[in-house]
Amino acid sequence: MKLNSLAIVIVATALCGCASHDGVYSPACEAYTGSTIELAAGRFNWQKFTDEMIVGKDGEAVNQFPGYPLQGSYHIEGDALQMKADTGVAVENMYLLEQNHRRYLLTVEQLEAAEKTGVVDACALTLGGTSNN
């Protein structure tokens, strides 16, 4: 019985560790342009937003983010989030970072700056961010 209980605890811990990064990452600040990335069960959905509307010569709104929303699969290797779009579009790696009880999804530039200064960009994508999008 003790062996079965231990096995359940180990499996549950492993499963919780895998799912801990799932959720919606959005800007940690009030943002009028930016991205949200949802991670769930090995899939991502990346959307871009802006409060600016551009109208074309025909009077119709211009799609400012062609190709978005972008969906695909992902896996995590170390702290790197490696995304592969369903369309075959190349997607740069992003990086998971936990600091001060918050989980962030950072670009390579944001990660390097955070490692150098110890401070995460105020508008970095964070799990459960505060964006008004």
Secondary structure as UniProt FT lines:
FT   HELIX           2..19
FT   TURN            20..21
FT   STRAND          23..27
FT   STRAND          33..40
FT   TURN            41..42
FT   STRAND          43..50
FT   TURN            57..58
FT   TURN            66..67
FT   STRAND          70..77
FT   TURN            78..79
FT   STRAND          80..85
FT   TURN            86..87
FT   STRAND          94..99
FT   TURN            100..101
FT   STRAND          102..106
FT   HELIX           108..117
FT   TURN            122..123
FT   STRAND          125..127
//
